[in-house]
Structure formats: C-alpha cells, structure tokens
C-alpha cells in the first residue's frame, strides 16, 4: 500500500514538471534557424555547381558566411520583447 502511494506521488510530480516546461526558442527563432539552413544549403549547392563559375566563386561564399555568421547566431541569440 505504501509503495503504491509513493509511485502515485512520483507520477504526479512528473506530470507537474511536464506541464510547466517552457520552450527555449520561440517561433521567430525557429524561422531564423530554418532560413539560415536554407541559405547554407543553397550556398553549398552553388559551391558544387561549377568550379570556376560566378556562383561558385562569389555568391556561394557570401551565402555561406551570411548563413553561418549571420542567421544562425541570430536564431540562437534573438529574444522577444516581452
């Protein structure tokens, strides 16, 4: 009987902690993350498209640097004004 009461207390504690969980990243953060991943993917596609072309030499590095140094940190560090 005492064992059963302890198990129900544990279950109720778990349920209480699960209900109070707050998301670490908001909707805007996830949008920035997805945009960054899309920009990085396009950069790698352009990089592999041709060896000496304009896209591979100039556009691809700009997209990759913008994605890695701009959008991904923005997605991590952005906070809503609440």
PyMOL commands that place a pseudoatom at each C-alpha (Angstrom):
pseudoatom trace, name=CA, resn=UNK, resi=1, chain=A, elem=C, hetatm=0, pos=[0.000, 0.000, 0.000]
pseudoatom trace, name=CA, resn=UNK, resi=2, chain=A, elem=C, hetatm=0, pos=[2.756, 2.449, 0.955]
pseudoatom trace, name=CA, resn=UNK, resi=3, chain=A, elem=C, hetatm=0, pos=[4.661, 1.502, -2.168]
pseudoatom trace, name=CA, resn=UNK, resi=4, chain=A, elem=C, hetatm=0, pos=[1.657, 2.303, -4.336]
pseudoatom trace, name=CA, resn=UNK, resi=5, chain=A, elem=C, hetatm=0, pos=[1.279, 5.720, -2.712]
pseudoatom trace, name=CA, resn=UNK, resi=6, chain=A, elem=C, hetatm=0, pos=[4.939, 6.531, -3.416]
pseudoatom trace, name=CA, resn=UNK, resi=7, chain=A, elem=C, hetatm=0, pos=[4.521, 5.587, -7.065]
pseudoatom trace, name=CA, resn=UNK, resi=8, chain=A, elem=C, hetatm=0, pos=[1.461, 7.802, -7.454]
pseudoatom trace, name=CA, resn=UNK, resi=9, chain=A, elem=C, hetatm=0, pos=[3.339, 10.716, -5.829]
pseudoatom trace, name=CA, resn=UNK, resi=10, chain=A, elem=C, hetatm=0, pos=[6.205, 10.233, -8.278]
pseudoatom trace, name=CA, resn=UNK, resi=11, chain=A, elem=C, hetatm=0, pos=[3.806, 10.168, -11.205]
pseudoatom trace, name=CA, resn=UNK, resi=12, chain=A, elem=C, hetatm=0, pos=[2.067, 13.328, -10.043]
pseudoatom trace, name=CA, resn=UNK, resi=13, chain=A, elem=C, hetatm=0, pos=[5.435, 15.105, -9.677]
pseudoatom trace, name=CA, resn=UNK, resi=14, chain=A, elem=C, hetatm=0, pos=[6.376, 14.112, -13.205]
pseudoatom trace, name=CA, resn=UNK, resi=15, chain=A, elem=C, hetatm=0, pos=[3.084, 15.401, -14.539]
pseudoatom trace, name=CA, resn=UNK, resi=16, chain=A, elem=C, hetatm=0, pos=[3.520, 18.717, -12.737]
pseudoatom trace, name=CA, resn=UNK, resi=17, chain=A, elem=C, hetatm=0, pos=[7.018, 19.276, -14.119]
pseudoatom trace, name=CA, resn=UNK, resi=18, chain=A, elem=C, hetatm=0, pos=[5.931, 18.351, -17.654]
pseudoatom trace, name=CA, resn=UNK, resi=19, chain=A, elem=C, hetatm=0, pos=[3.167, 20.934, -17.600]
pseudoatom trace, name=CA, resn=UNK, resi=20, chain=A, elem=C, hetatm=0, pos=[5.489, 23.761, -16.524]
pseudoatom trace, name=CA, resn=UNK, resi=21, chain=A, elem=C, hetatm=0, pos=[8.015, 23.301, -19.324]
pseudoatom trace, name=CA, resn=UNK, resi=22, chain=A, elem=C, hetatm=0, pos=[8.619, 26.425, -21.386]
pseudoatom trace, name=CA, resn=UNK, resi=23, chain=A, elem=C, hetatm=0, pos=[10.008, 26.388, -24.910]
pseudoatom trace, name=CA, resn=UNK, resi=24, chain=A, elem=C, hetatm=0, pos=[13.600, 27.569, -25.103]
pseudoatom trace, name=CA, resn=UNK, resi=25, chain=A, elem=C, hetatm=0, pos=[13.221, 29.020, -28.600]
pseudoatom trace, name=CA, resn=UNK, resi=26, chain=A, elem=C, hetatm=0, pos=[10.204, 30.880, -29.889]
pseudoatom trace, name=CA, resn=UNK, resi=27, chain=A, elem=C, hetatm=0, pos=[8.550, 30.903, -33.282]
pseudoatom trace, name=CA, resn=UNK, resi=28, chain=A, elem=C, hetatm=0, pos=[10.786, 33.702, -34.575]
pseudoatom trace, name=CA, resn=UNK, resi=29, chain=A, elem=C, hetatm=0, pos=[13.934, 31.816, -33.541]
pseudoatom trace, name=CA, resn=UNK, resi=30, chain=A, elem=C, hetatm=0, pos=[12.827, 28.726, -35.413]
pseudoatom trace, name=CA, resn=UNK, resi=31, chain=A, elem=C, hetatm=0, pos=[12.063, 30.795, -38.525]
pseudoatom trace, name=CA, resn=UNK, resi=32, chain=A, elem=C, hetatm=0, pos=[15.566, 32.317, -38.422]
pseudoatom trace, name=CA, resn=UNK, resi=33, chain=A, elem=C, hetatm=0, pos=[17.060, 28.856, -37.976]
pseudoatom trace, name=CA, resn=UNK, resi=34, chain=A, elem=C, hetatm=0, pos=[15.162, 27.420, -40.950]
pseudoatom trace, name=CA, resn=UNK, resi=35, chain=A, elem=C, hetatm=0, pos=[16.097, 30.440, -43.087]
pseudoatom trace, name=CA, resn=UNK, resi=36, chain=A, elem=C, hetatm=0, pos=[19.750, 30.012, -42.111]
pseudoatom trace, name=CA, resn=UNK, resi=37, chain=A, elem=C, hetatm=0, pos=[19.717, 26.316, -43.001]
pseudoatom trace, name=CA, resn=UNK, resi=38, chain=A, elem=C, hetatm=0, pos=[18.103, 27.066, -46.368]
pseudoatom trace, name=CA, resn=UNK, resi=39, chain=A, elem=C, hetatm=0, pos=[20.693, 29.768, -47.154]
pseudoatom trace, name=CA, resn=UNK, resi=40, chain=A, elem=C, hetatm=0, pos=[23.548, 27.440, -46.167]
pseudoatom trace, name=CA, resn=UNK, resi=41, chain=A, elem=C, hetatm=0, pos=[22.123, 24.613, -48.295]
pseudoatom trace, name=CA, resn=UNK, resi=42, chain=A, elem=C, hetatm=0, pos=[21.792, 26.915, -51.319]
pseudoatom trace, name=CA, resn=UNK, resi=43, chain=A, elem=C, hetatm=0, pos=[25.372, 28.077, -50.733]
pseudoatom trace, name=CA, resn=UNK, resi=44, chain=A, elem=C, hetatm=0, pos=[26.676, 24.518, -50.796]
pseudoatom trace, name=CA, resn=UNK, resi=45, chain=A, elem=C, hetatm=0, pos=[24.631, 23.724, -53.913]
pseudoatom trace, name=CA, resn=UNK, resi=46, chain=A, elem=C, hetatm=0, pos=[26.114, 26.755, -55.684]
pseudoatom trace, name=CA, resn=UNK, resi=47, chain=A, elem=C, hetatm=0, pos=[29.587, 25.783, -54.471]
pseudoatom trace, name=CA, resn=UNK, resi=48, chain=A, elem=C, hetatm=0, pos=[29.321, 22.355, -56.059]
pseudoatom trace, name=CA, resn=UNK, resi=49, chain=A, elem=C, hetatm=0, pos=[27.603, 23.504, -59.249]
pseudoatom trace, name=CA, resn=UNK, resi=50, chain=A, elem=C, hetatm=0, pos=[30.683, 24.623, -61.180]
pseudoatom trace, name=CA, resn=UNK, resi=51, chain=A, elem=C, hetatm=0, pos=[34.320, 25.026, -60.289]
pseudoatom trace, name=CA, resn=UNK, resi=52, chain=A, elem=C, hetatm=0, pos=[35.164, 28.322, -61.989]
pseudoatom trace, name=CA, resn=UNK, resi=53, chain=A, elem=C, hetatm=0, pos=[31.751, 29.893, -62.331]
pseudoatom trace, name=CA, resn=UNK, resi=54, chain=A, elem=C, hetatm=0, pos=[30.444, 33.122, -60.860]
pseudoatom trace, name=CA, resn=UNK, resi=55, chain=A, elem=C, hetatm=0, pos=[28.130, 31.307, -58.438]
pseudoatom trace, name=CA, resn=UNK, resi=56, chain=A, elem=C, hetatm=0, pos=[30.855, 29.099, -57.034]
pseudoatom trace, name=CA, resn=UNK, resi=57, chain=A, elem=C, hetatm=0, pos=[33.462, 31.851, -56.712]
pseudoatom trace, name=CA, resn=UNK, resi=58, chain=A, elem=C, hetatm=0, pos=[31.444, 34.823, -55.454]
pseudoatom trace, name=CA, resn=UNK, resi=59, chain=A, elem=C, hetatm=0, pos=[27.847, 34.076, -54.497]
pseudoatom trace, name=CA, resn=UNK, resi=60, chain=A, elem=C, hetatm=0, pos=[28.434, 30.822, -52.633]
pseudoatom trace, name=CA, resn=UNK, resi=61, chain=A, elem=C, hetatm=0, pos=[30.935, 32.193, -50.064]
pseudoatom trace, name=CA, resn=UNK, resi=62, chain=A, elem=C, hetatm=0, pos=[28.671, 35.189, -49.396]
pseudoatom trace, name=CA, resn=UNK, resi=63, chain=A, elem=C, hetatm=0, pos=[25.698, 32.892, -48.751]
pseudoatom trace, name=CA, resn=UNK, resi=64, chain=A, elem=C, hetatm=0, pos=[27.718, 30.567, -46.522]
pseudoatom trace, name=CA, resn=UNK, resi=65, chain=A, elem=C, hetatm=0, pos=[29.211, 33.373, -44.428]
pseudoatom trace, name=CA, resn=UNK, resi=66, chain=A, elem=C, hetatm=0, pos=[25.830, 35.070, -44.167]
pseudoatom trace, name=CA, resn=UNK, resi=67, chain=A, elem=C, hetatm=0, pos=[24.183, 31.840, -43.068]
pseudoatom trace, name=CA, resn=UNK, resi=68, chain=A, elem=C, hetatm=0, pos=[26.840, 30.730, -40.593]
pseudoatom trace, name=CA, resn=UNK, resi=69, chain=A, elem=C, hetatm=0, pos=[27.823, 34.130, -39.174]
pseudoatom trace, name=CA, resn=UNK, resi=70, chain=A, elem=C, hetatm=0, pos=[24.521, 35.960, -39.523]
pseudoatom trace, name=CA, resn=UNK, resi=71, chain=A, elem=C, hetatm=0, pos=[21.372, 33.887, -39.455]
pseudoatom trace, name=CA, resn=UNK, resi=72, chain=A, elem=C, hetatm=0, pos=[22.381, 31.003, -37.175]
pseudoatom trace, name=CA, resn=UNK, resi=73, chain=A, elem=C, hetatm=0, pos=[23.701, 33.247, -34.366]
pseudoatom trace, name=CA, resn=UNK, resi=74, chain=A, elem=C, hetatm=0, pos=[20.637, 35.456, -34.805]
pseudoatom trace, name=CA, resn=UNK, resi=75, chain=A, elem=C, hetatm=0, pos=[18.419, 32.385, -34.386]
pseudoatom trace, name=CA, resn=UNK, resi=76, chain=A, elem=C, hetatm=0, pos=[20.211, 31.465, -31.149]
pseudoatom trace, name=CA, resn=UNK, resi=77, chain=A, elem=C, hetatm=0, pos=[20.527, 34.905, -29.589]
pseudoatom trace, name=CA, resn=UNK, resi=78, chain=A, elem=C, hetatm=0, pos=[17.231, 36.572, -30.583]
pseudoatom trace, name=CA, resn=UNK, resi=79, chain=A, elem=C, hetatm=0, pos=[14.778, 37.177, -27.733]
pseudoatom trace, name=CA, resn=UNK, resi=80, chain=A, elem=C, hetatm=0, pos=[11.236, 38.503, -27.985]
pseudoatom trace, name=CA, resn=UNK, resi=81, chain=A, elem=C, hetatm=0, pos=[10.450, 41.804, -26.294]
pseudoatom trace, name=CA, resn=UNK, resi=82, chain=A, elem=C, hetatm=0, pos=[8.123, 40.524, -23.603]
for i in range(1, 82): cmd.bond("trace and resi %d" % i, "trace and resi %d" % (i + 1))
show_as sticks, trace
zoom trace
